Amino acid sequence: MRPAALIPALGVVAALCGPVAAAEFGQTIAFREPVGYTWTGELVHRDVRIPEAKVAARTLALADSDGDAVPLQVEVLEGKPDAVRRARLWLKISLPNNGRPTYRLTYRDDGREARRPPGGLTVRREGDRLILSTGAAEVAIPAPSKPLDLAETPPPVVGIRPHGSKAWYGQWQLHGAGRVREIQTTVDAAGPVRGEVRLKYVFDERGRTCEVAIRAVEGEPWIDIQEKYRLGEGARMACVFSDRLRPSETLWLPWFVGTDGDVRPAYEVRRDGLAESFRGEGRFATLRPKWSRVADSGQVCLAVGSGDGRPAVGAVMVCPGEWLRPYEQFPTVRAVADGGGGAMEFPLAEGARRWALLAGPVERFDSKGKLQALIRKHADIPLDRVLNEWVLEWKRDPAKAAPHILATRERLERIRDDVAGGKDTAAARLVLDVIGGKSPGDRPLAEFLAGRRERLPGAAPEATVYLSRSYHDAFLAPGAYPRRLAEAMARADLSAAGSPAGNARTALLGHVFADRNYWPGSDGGWDVGSPAHGREMVGLGIYAAAMMPDHPHARRWMDRALGDLREDLRRTMATEDGVGRNSPGDQAEALAEMLRPARAAQNSGLADPFEWPEWRAQIEFLRHLHTPPDPRLGRRSLAPLGDTSPWQDTAGRVFGVAAAGIRQRDPKTAG
């Protein structure tokens, strides 16, 4: 047959066979609620591997268990958009208490775009601006093309408004010296579920920098802003809310209010009329990301308009662990000169800060619970972090059975054997004296140590309180709920004797205590504040790691907490030979507070802080100040120097606990 005659024949064959059929593939994506809490409308991601060849990202689609399509954002991690090997799926989910929802991911190898429902987040250009809209709030971001002096340069935000509003709220302006060569504006994510825009200000002058990341989630009234800058003394960003918003009142969340002579805690959102909020041109409030006893300081402040829908716009400070030189970065809220509104001013001299803009109808923000739920969801404990970074379920190691905090399993068994066998040891004698009422003490604890109780009374450590409040609620501040947790964790650890202690909820606590955004310590330039409060927070981190030494992150928790503990130990010393900065009595009290968590760390086997030379130096210094037995007291005491009382008996307990810890490495020094 001639070649020309083959052409019609081949056409007939192609018509009969038709095109090669495209293949559709699928995977099940499952989520599991880990701690017994209900999460609503949370942004999460899931990384998936695509083993099939020639799968384009545009073909991926997701459906819930009812078969309804779900808005999906696909980020290619490996491969190319037309041939994906690994992808990150972004979506919003709700997880009921102990729920296990499943989703079906489908994709094809023919490149045909999947039909996905549109999400609410978009990024669009309007002139020299980008508009990032979540469907609940919109923010205008500059994207100019010509160089400008700093005072004429648009700030990272040039407008904020609730979705649907025609007017942009706030007159935004930068103040300071310098010339901006360009603003590099990059869109890293443009919806439909999440958006991210980055700005970099490029200056003619060396040494001036400003970089900003703006993030948002579909359907949320929260615009997250992360800044790092060095613009020189006096530089600031100001925003005035007046004419367009026509504010009638402020809505804010202080920790304490009042004057120096009458400072009192504030338990709920305050709503003050404009005239009450702004008297003259003075400062009304200072915004901070971390709990403070300073009057008229708070985490959130919004201006509430008087127009249709009563729009509210404002700012919330979050994530203190991400701030640098924090005390120079606090924004202030003040009155404007004509008394017709308020202004927020953000210092930009040098530092780093994370905060968020809020915009929406006032009903979204008008209670403490609503505001704290937003802070928890977007900053403190997002579900995405819980599912993808925190470990709440892990294989338990029976060899690392409890207890570890107050005692070890070996020491507990020894005490019980001594009591049962009638041995006259110091520990057995003390336990029996407390049980018999001859010595003061915790009788249920003594009965447990003697083996006469199976469990200790008391509530188990409760973690979900951290999910129902924001990190910097006064209830979760040092000296409040954390103080109860220390005892609860120690008792739970003892009660679990013989088996591994802890569960998903106590693991959640471990992650919280290690989170610098909950307790930053001295990171970034924060003041620790009350030393006793700092030791309380550090002790919780050590207790969590010691309670669950088989947890994959236990060593990380322990290292973080022990770093803070050693820093504190060094702060109590005036010289390297152990002389204290304060009176011997205060030094002994401080050591007593640090020795308890240090012994728990040693008991856990994760680390041994008693190898630090600072312990020996301070104990030796106090030992030289310990008097011979005083017949009036019936015991020895510290020399009454400074405010040290002769009736103080802390030093004896310090020597006993320190000796027990040091003995494992240096029996001779321990005596």
C-alpha positions in Angstrom: 0.0 0.0 0.0 1.3 3.4 -0.9 2.0 5.9 2.1 -0.6 8.3 0.9 -3.2 5.5 1.1 -2.3 4.9 4.8 -3.5 8.4 5.9 -7.3 7.7 5.6 -6.8 4.3 7.2 -5.0 5.8 10.2 -7.7 8.4 10.6 -10.3 5.6 10.7 -8.3 3.8 13.5 -8.0 7.0 15.5 -11.7 7.6 15.2 -12.5 4.1 16.4 -10.1 4.2 19.3 -10.7 7.8 20.4 -8.2 9.9 22.5 -6.3 8.2 25.3 -8.5 8.3 28.4 -7.4 10.6 31.3 -6.9 9.0 34.7 -8.3 10.5 37.9 -6.6 9.7 41.2 -7.5 10.3 44.8 -6.3 10.3 48.4 -8.1 10.5 51.7 -7.1 13.4 53.9 -8.0 12.8 57.6 -7.8 15.2 60.6 -8.1 14.3 64.2 -9.0 16.7 67.1 -6.4 16.0 69.7 -7.3 17.6 73.0 -11.1 17.6 73.5 -11.7 21.2 72.2 -14.0 22.6 69.5 -12.1 24.6 66.8 -14.1 26.7 64.4 -13.1 28.0 61.0 -9.3 27.5 61.4 -6.6 27.8 58.7 -4.6 24.6 58.4 -2.3 23.0 55.9 -1.5 19.4 54.9 1.5 18.3 52.8 0.8 15.5 50.4 2.9 13.5 48.0 1.6 13.0 44.4 3.1 9.7 43.2 1.4 9.8 39.8 3.2 11.5 36.9 2.1 14.6 34.9 -0.4 15.8 37.6 -0.8 19.6 37.3 -1.6 21.7 40.4 -4.7 23.2 38.8 -6.3 19.7 38.7 -6.3 19.3 42.5 -9.7 19.5 44.2 -10.9 18.8 47.7 -14.3 17.6 48.9 -15.6 17.1 52.4 -17.2 13.9 53.7 -20.6 14.9 52.2 -19.0 15.3 48.8 -19.2 19.1 48.8 -16.3 20.9 47.3 -14.1 22.9 49.6 -12.1 26.1 48.8 -8.5 25.0 48.3 -5.2 26.7 47.9 -2.3 24.7 46.4 1.4 25.5 47.0 3.9 23.4 45.0 6.7 22.2 47.3 8.4 19.8 44.8 8.2 19.6 41.1 6.6 22.1 38.8 3.0 23.5 38.5 2.4 21.1 35.5 4.1 18.1 37.2 3.6 18.2 41.0 5.5 15.7 43.2 4.7 17.2 46.6 2.1 19.9 47.4 0.9 21.9 50.4 -2.8 22.2 50.7 -4.3 25.2 52.5 -7.9 25.1 53.7 -10.1 26.2 56.5 -11.7 23.5 58.7 -13.8 23.1 61.8 -12.9 20.3 64.3 -15.5 19.3 66.8 -14.5 18.0 70.2 -12.7 14.6 69.5 -13.9 14.8 65.9 -12.2 13.0 63.0 -13.4 14.6 59.7 -12.1 13.3 56.4 -11.7 14.9 53.0 -11.2 13.5 49.6 -8.4 14.9 47.4 -8.8 14.2 43.7 -6.5 15.1 40.7 -6.0 14.2 37.1 -3.2 13.7 34.6 -4.7 15.4 31.6 -4.2 19.0 32.9 -7.9 19.8 33.0 -8.5 22.5 35.6 -10.6 21.4 38.6 -13.8 23.2 39.5 -13.0 24.6 43.0 -15.4 26.9 44.9 -14.1 30.4 45.1 -12.6 31.4 48.4 -13.2 34.8 49.9 -9.6 36.1 49.8 -8.3 38.1 46.9 -5.4 40.4 46.0 -6.0 43.0 43.3 -4.2 46.1 42.0 -5.8 49.6 42.1 -3.4 52.1 40.7 -0.3 52.3 42.9 -1.9 50.1 45.5 -2.6 46.5 46.2 -5.9 45.6 47.9 -5.8 42.5 50.1 -9.4 41.5 50.9 -10.4 38.6 53.2 -14.1 39.0 52.5 -14.4 40.4 56.0 -11.7 43.2 56.0 -9.7 45.0 53.4 -6.3 46.6 53.6 -4.6 48.9 51.1 -0.9 48.2 50.6 1.4 50.6 48.7 3.1 49.5 45.4 4.5 52.8 44.0 7.1 53.1 41.3 9.1 56.3 42.0 11.5 57.4 44.8 10.2 59.6 47.6 11.4 61.2 50.7 10.4 59.2 53.8 7.9 61.8 54.9 6.2 61.5 51.5 6.5 57.7 51.3 3.4 55.7 51.9 3.6 53.5 55.0 3.1 49.7 54.8 -0.6 50.2 55.3 -2.4 53.1 53.6 -6.0 52.2 54.5 -8.2 49.7 56.4 -11.9 49.1 56.2 -14.5 46.4 56.7 -15.5 44.5 53.6 -18.3 46.3 51.8 -17.4 49.7 53.1 -16.7 52.3 50.4 -14.6 54.6 52.6 -11.0 53.8 53.7 -10.4 54.5 57.3 -7.4 56.2 58.8 -5.0 58.8 57.5 -1.7 56.9 57.4 1.7 58.6 57.3 5.4 58.0 57.9 7.5 60.5 59.8 11.3 60.7 59.8 14.4 61.4 57.7 15.8 59.5 54.7 15.0 58.9 51.0 13.2 55.8 49.8 14.6 54.7 46.4 11.8 52.1 45.9 9.3 49.9 47.7 9.6 46.3 46.6 6.2 44.8 46.9 5.9 41.0 46.4 2.8 38.9 46.5 3.7 35.5 47.9 0.1 34.2 48.2 -3.0 35.6 46.6 -5.9 33.4 47.8 -8.4 32.0 47.7 -7.7 30.8 51.3 -4.7 32.8 52.5 -2.8 35.9 51.3 0.7 37.2 52.0 2.3 40.4 50.7 5.9 41.4 51.6 7.3 45.0 51.4 10.9 46.0 51.4 11.8 49.7 51.6 15.1 50.4 49.8 16.8 53.6 51.1 19.5 55.7 49.5 21.2 55.9 52.9 23.1 52.9 54.2 21.9 51.4 57.5 18.2 52.3 57.0 16.0 49.3 56.6 12.3 48.4 56.8 10.8 45.0 55.9 7.1 44.1 56.4 5.1 40.9 55.9 1.3 41.3 55.8 -0.8 38.1 56.0 -4.5 37.4 56.0 -7.0 34.5 56.0 -10.2 34.2 54.1 -13.3 35.3 56.1 -11.3 36.9 59.0 -11.3 40.5 60.3 -7.6 40.1 61.2 -4.7 41.5 59.1 -1.5 40.2 60.5 1.6 42.5 60.3 5.2 41.6 61.1 7.8 44.3 60.9 11.5 44.7 61.2 13.0 48.2 60.8 15.8 50.6 61.5 14.8 54.1 60.4 16.6 56.3 62.9 15.6 58.3 66.0 12.2 59.9 65.9 10.9 57.8 63.0 7.3 56.6 63.4 4.1 55.7 61.6 1.0 57.5 62.5 -2.7 56.8 61.8 -5.5 59.3 62.5 -9.1 58.1 62.7 -11.4 61.0 62.4 -13.7 62.3 59.6 -14.5 59.2 57.6 -14.9 56.9 60.5 -16.6 59.5 62.7 -15.6 57.6 65.9 -18.0 57.9 68.8 -16.3 55.7 71.3 -13.2 53.5 72.0 -13.3 49.8 72.7 -10.3 48.4 74.4 -8.9 45.7 76.6 -6.6 47.0 79.4 -5.2 44.9 82.2 -5.3 47.6 84.8 -6.9 51.1 84.8 -6.8 54.1 87.0 -4.2 56.5 88.3 -1.1 55.9 90.4 -3.2 56.2 93.6 -6.0 54.0 92.4 -4.9 51.2 90.0 -7.4 48.4 89.7 -7.8 45.3 87.5 -10.0 45.5 84.4 -11.9 42.2 83.9 -13.9 43.1 80.7 -13.7 45.1 77.5 -14.1 48.8 78.3 -16.2 51.0 76.1 -15.5 54.7 76.7 -17.1 57.7 75.0 -14.7 59.7 72.9 -14.8 62.6 75.3 -13.9 60.3 78.2 -11.1 58.6 76.2 -9.4 61.6 74.9 -8.9 64.5 77.2 -6.9 67.3 75.6 -4.1 65.8 73.5 -2.6 63.4 76.1 -2.0 59.8 75.7 -5.0 57.6 76.2 -3.4 54.1 76.2 -0.2 52.2 75.5 -0.5 49.0 73.5 1.6 46.0 74.6 1.7 42.4 73.5 2.5 41.1 77.0 0.6 41.2 80.3 1.6 44.2 82.4 0.5 45.8 85.7 1.1 49.3 84.2 -2.2 51.2 84.3 -3.9 52.1 81.0 -1.9 49.5 79.1 -3.7 46.9 77.0 -3.4 44.5 74.1 -6.2 45.9 71.9 -7.8 49.2 71.1 -10.4 50.0 68.5 -12.2 53.1 67.4 -15.9 52.6 66.9 -17.6 54.6 64.2 -21.0 56.1 64.3 -22.1 55.3 60.7 -24.1 52.4 59.3 -23.2 49.1 60.9 -21.1 50.8 63.5 -17.7 49.9 62.0 -14.8 49.3 64.3 -11.1 49.5 63.3 -8.1 49.2 65.5 -5.0 47.3 66.4 -4.0 44.4 68.6 -0.4 43.6 69.8 0.6 40.0 69.8 3.6 37.5 70.0 6.0 39.2 72.4 8.6 36.6 71.6 8.9 38.1 68.1 9.5 41.6 69.3 13.0 43.2 69.5 13.8 46.0 71.9 10.2 45.9 72.9 10.0 48.8 75.3 10.8 51.2 72.5 8.2 49.7 70.2 4.9 50.1 72.1 2.3 52.0 70.0 0.4 54.7 71.8 -3.2 55.9 71.4 -3.8 59.7 71.8 -6.3 62.4 70.9 -6.0 64.5 67.8 -5.6 68.2 68.1 -9.2 69.2 67.2 -10.8 66.6 69.5 -12.5 64.9 66.6 -10.9 61.5 66.9 -7.9 59.5 67.9 -4.5 58.6 66.6 -2.2 55.6 66.9 1.5 56.1 66.7 4.0 53.3 66.0 7.7 53.9 66.7 10.0 52.9 63.9 13.5 53.9 65.2 14.9 50.3 65.5 13.4 47.0 66.4 10.9 44.3 65.4 7.2 44.0 66.2 4.2 41.8 65.4 0.7 43.1 65.5 -2.6 43.0 63.6 -5.2 45.4 62.3 -8.8 44.6 63.0 -11.8 45.8 61.0 -15.4 44.8 61.0 -18.7 45.6 62.6 -18.4 46.3 66.3 -20.3 43.1 67.2 -17.3 41.0 66.2 -15.2 42.6 68.9 -17.5 43.8 71.7 -16.5 41.2 74.4 -13.4 40.0 76.0 -14.2 36.4 74.8 -14.5 37.5 71.2 -11.2 39.4 71.2 -9.3 36.7 73.0 -10.7 34.0 70.6 -9.3 36.0 67.7 -5.9 36.4 69.4 -5.7 32.6 70.2 -6.8 31.7 66.7 -4.4 33.9 64.8 -1.4 34.4 67.1 -1.2 32.3 70.3 -2.3 28.8 69.4 -3.4 28.5 65.8 -4.8 25.0 65.0 -2.3 24.7 62.2 0.6 24.9 64.7 -1.1 22.3 66.9 -1.6 19.8 64.1 1.7 20.4 62.2 4.3 21.5 64.7 3.3 20.3 68.1 3.4 16.6 69.1 0.4 15.6 71.2 0.4 11.8 70.6 3.6 9.7 70.7 4.8 6.2 71.5 5.3 5.9 75.3 8.4 4.4 76.8 7.7 2.2 79.9 11.4 2.5 80.9 10.8 6.2 81.6 7.8 5.7 83.9 6.9 8.3 86.5 7.6 9.9 88.9 10.3 12.4 88.1 9.3 15.8 89.5 9.3 15.3 93.3 11.0 11.9 93.4 12.2 9.1 91.2 10.6 5.7 91.0 13.6 4.2 92.8 13.4 6.7 95.6 9.7 6.2 96.0 10.1 2.4 96.2 12.9 2.8 98.7 10.7 5.0 101.0 7.8 2.5 100.8 10.1 -0.4 101.5 11.6 1.4 104.5 8.1 2.2 105.9 6.8 -1.3 105.3 10.0 -2.8 106.8 10.1 -0.6 109.8 13.5 0.9 109.0 14.3 4.0 110.9 15.5 6.2 108.0 15.0 10.0 107.9 12.5 9.8 105.0 10.5 7.0 106.6 10.5 8.8 110.0 9.2 12.0 108.4 6.5 10.3 106.5 5.2 8.4 109.5 5.4 11.6 111.7 3.2 13.5 109.2 0.7 10.6 109.0 0.6 10.4 112.8 0.2 14.2 113.2 3.5 14.6 115.0 4.9 16.8 112.3 3.1 19.4 110.1 2.8 18.4 106.4 0.5 17.1 103.6 -1.0 14.0 105.1 -2.4 12.6 101.8 1.0 13.0 100.3 2.6 11.2 103.2 0.1 8.4 102.9 0.8 8.1 99.2 4.6 8.0 99.8 4.0 5.3 102.4 2.1 3.3 99.9 -1.2 3.7 101.7 -2.9 5.6 98.9 -3.1 4.6 95.2 -3.6 8.2 94.0 -3.2 11.7 95.3 -6.3 13.9 95.6 -6.5 17.1 93.5 -7.4 18.2 90.0 -5.4 17.0 87.0 -3.5 19.7 85.1 -6.0 21.4 82.8 -4.7 22.6 79.4 -7.8 23.7 77.6 -7.9 26.9 79.6 -5.1 28.1 77.3 -7.4 27.6 74.4 -10.4 29.4 75.8 -8.3 32.5 76.6 -5.4 34.4 75.1 -1.9 33.9 76.4 -1.8 37.3 78.1 -5.1 37.2 79.9 -4.5 38.1 83.5 -5.7 34.7 84.7 -2.8 33.0 82.9 -0.2 35.5 84.1 2.5 34.5 86.6 1.2 34.1 90.1 -2.3 33.2 89.0 -3.3 29.9 87.2 0.4 28.9 86.5 1.0 28.7 90.3 -1.8 26.1 90.6 -0.4 24.1 87.7 2.9 23.5 89.3 1.4 21.6 92.2 -1.2 19.8 89.9 1.6 18.6 87.6 3.7 17.3 90.5 0.8 15.4 92.0 -0.2 14.0 88.6 3.4 12.8 88.1 3.5 11.1 91.5 0.0 9.5 91.0 1.2 7.9 87.7 4.0 6.1 89.6 5.0 3.0 87.7 3.7 4.1 84.3 4.5 7.0 81.9 2.8 10.2 83.0 1.0 12.8 80.9 -1.3 12.7 77.9 -2.2 14.9 74.9 -3.3 17.8 77.2 -0.2 17.8 79.3 1.8 17.7 76.1 -0.1 20.8 75.0 1.0 22.5 78.2 4.6 21.5 77.5 4.5 23.2 74.1 2.8 26.3 75.7 5.4 26.7 78.4 8.2 26.4 75.8 6.5 29.1 73.6 8.4 32.4 73.7 5.2 34.2 72.8 3.7 33.0 76.2 6.8 33.6 78.3 9.6 35.4 76.5 11.9 35.6 79.5 14.6 38.1 78.6 14.6 37.3 74.9 14.6 40.4 72.6 15.2 42.7 75.6 12.1 41.9 77.7 12.4 42.5 81.5 11.7 39.3 83.4 9.9 41.3 86.1 9.4 39.7 89.4 12.2 37.1 89.9 9.7 34.8 91.7 7.2 35.0 88.8 10.0 34.2 86.3 11.1 31.1 88.3 7.5 30.0 88.5 7.2 30.1 84.7 10.6 28.4 84.2 9.7 25.7 86.7 6.6 24.8 84.7 8.6 24.2 81.5 11.0 21.9 83.5 8.1 20.1 85.1 6.5 19.4 81.8 9.7 18.0 80.3 10.4 16.0 83.5 6.8 14.6 83.6 7.1 13.3 80.0 10.8 12.6 79.4 9.9 10.3 76.5 8.2 13.1 74.5 9.9 13.9 71.2 10.3 17.5 72.2 11.0 17.0 76.0 14.7 17.8 75.6 13.9 20.9 73.6 11.5 22.1 76.4 14.1 21.3 79.0 17.0 23.1 77.3 14.9 26.2 76.9 13.8 26.3 80.5 17.3 25.4 81.9 18.8 28.3 79.8 16.4 30.7 81.6 17.1 29.0 85.0 20.9 29.3 84.6 20.5 33.0 83.6 18.4 33.5 86.8 21.0 31.7 88.9 23.7 34.0 87.6 21.6 37.1 88.2 21.5 36.2 91.9 25.3 36.4 92.1 27.3 39.6 92.5 30.6 37.9 92.1 31.9 34.6 90.7 32.7 33.3 94.2 29.0 33.1 95.1 28.4 36.4 96.9 24.7 37.3 96.4 23.4 40.5 95.0 20.9 40.7 97.9 20.9 39.7 101.6 21.8 36.1 102.5 18.2 35.5 103.4 16.9 36.6 100.0 19.7 34.6 98.3 18.6 31.5 100.2 15.0 32.0 99.2 15.9 32.4 95.6 18.0 29.3 95.6 15.2 27.3 97.3 12.8 28.3 94.4 15.4 27.3 91.8 16.5 24.0 93.4 13.1 22.3 93.1 12.9 22.5 89.3 16.6 21.7 89.1 16.1 18.4 91.0 13.2 17.6 88.7 15.5 18.1 85.7 18.0 15.8 87.2 15.4 13.2 88.1 14.2 13.2 84.4 17.6 12.1 83.1 17.3 14.7 80.4 19.9 17.1 81.9 21.8 17.6 85.1 21.9 21.3 86.1 23.9 20.4 89.2 27.1 20.3 87.1 26.9 24.1 86.9 29.6 25.7 89.1 27.2 28.5 90.1 25.5 26.1 92.6 28.6 25.3 94.5 29.8 28.9 94.6 26.6 30.1 96.2 26.1 27.2 98.5 29.7 27.6 99.8 29.1 31.3 100.4 25.9 30.7 102.4 27.6 27.8 104.3 30.2 30.2 105.7 27.3 32.4 106.9 25.5 29.5 108.6 25.8 30.0 112.4 26.5 27.2 115.0 23.4 25.8 116.6 21.5 28.6 118.5 20.1 27.3 121.8 17.3 29.8 121.6 16.2 28.4 118.2 17.3 24.8 118.6 19.0 24.9 115.2 21.4 26.8 113.0 20.5 29.9 111.0 22.0 32.4 108.6 23.9 35.4 110.1 21.3 38.2 110.3 22.9 40.5 107.7 20.7 43.0 105.9 17.1 41.9 106.2 18.0 38.3 107.0 15.9 37.1 109.9 17.4 34.7 112.5 14.1 32.9 112.4 14.5 32.1 108.7 15.2 28.4 108.3 15.4 28.3 104.5 19.2 27.7 104.4 19.0 24.3 106.0 16.5 23.1 103.3 18.7 24.6 100.6 21.7 22.7 101.8 19.8 19.5 102.0 18.3 19.7 98.5 21.6 21.0 97.0 23.6 18.2 98.6 21.2 15.6 97.2 21.6 17.0 93.7 25.4 17.6 93.8 26.1 14.2 95.4 25.4 12.3 92.2 28.4 14.0 90.6 30.5 15.1 93.5 29.9 13.1 96.7 32.8 14.7 98.4 31.5 18.3 98.1 28.0 17.2 99.0 29.3 15.8 102.3 
